[in-house]
Amino acid sequence: MKSNRINTAPPAKKRHLKTKPVLLVIGILLLANLFWFIAWLIPNGSSAANEEVAAVDGEEITRAEWMAAMEEQHGRGALLELVNEKVMAAAAADYDIEVSDKEIDLELAMIRTAQDGTEELLYASDTERQREKVKAQLILEKVLTKDVLIEEQAIKDFYEDNRAIYEVKDSYRTSMIVLNSKAEAEEAIKELDNGSSFEALARERSIDNATGNLGGDIGFVSPNQPSIDQQITAAVADIDPGTWSQPLALDDGRTAIIMVKEKIEGRTFSYDEVKEHISRELALEQLPQSVSPEAFWQEFNAEWFYGE
């Protein structure tokens, strides 16, 4: 797939790079992880399908029924992601495109910086799967922009006008349990001190359903992040990874316990480190429309039998 060569004038000042294409890909990481979870759940043996996994008033629910329901809800999206990954790997080989670990690290740093607290990104616990998804998206972007020329001055101007984008702050992978009162939070902390799982307790006790269903995970949080409750952003830097806070009185009147799972050190990216990233993103802005990996299915003989 070839694009026409385009010489661009310097772009308008003070614009943020378009991270949405990467966010959309990462946003469905949970579906891909669920696919592998389903595969892990299926044991060997011909009797596995009839194994009882639950019952209601004595009426059993079998593993086969469970698997069928999960496939119906999530199977298509998970399979689509796997096919697209394979297609992008074939495209990389055909177009002689490489993606380095440093490029993936940069993209992940940009995503952590850009998140606004509403995107369900970076929730995947499988780091390697996360990196594979970013790699596939980078291959797509490189294929689409390989024949688009961006003037070096435009790249330099963007970097100078938007240095703050590349001054990435420390970020903390954070989970929380939200409760109605300080007394409830103190009781939950006692359970944690006695060995209870933070994730299990979040699912059981948290009154915030959105994060509770994710085991409390709220993604990466940076100090003073405007989209997150200030009590949380003020506390994360003082919590050692693997430990939790005392009860925090949130702005909405509820009480939270937060746990920091890991800390990612902030850093400043130099012009040489990000010039290719900026060039590619500015080139994507020149394309007339968004293109997904499905556009390459025919070129690389991808076949789809799901639902047929």
BELPE-V92213 format. One record per run of one state. SS is the DSSP state (A for helix, B for strand, O for the rest). FROM is the first residue (numbers start at 1). LEN is the number of residues. If there is no record, write none. Layout:
ss from len
SS FROM LEN
SS FROM LEN
//
This chain:
ss from len
O 1 6
B 7 1
O 8 12
A 20 7
O 27 2
A 29 13
O 42 6
A 48 3
O 51 1
B 52 5
O 57 2
B 59 4
A 63 32
O 95 6
A 101 14
O 115 12
A 127 19
O 146 3
B 149 1
O 150 2
A 152 10
O 162 1
A 163 4
B 167 2
O 169 2
B 171 9
O 180 2
A 182 12
O 194 4
A 198 8
O 206 3
A 209 4
O 213 4
B 217 5
O 222 8
A 230 9
O 239 4
B 243 2
O 245 3
B 248 2
O 250 5
B 255 10
O 265 2
B 267 2
O 269 2
A 271 16
O 287 6
A 293 4
O 297 12
//
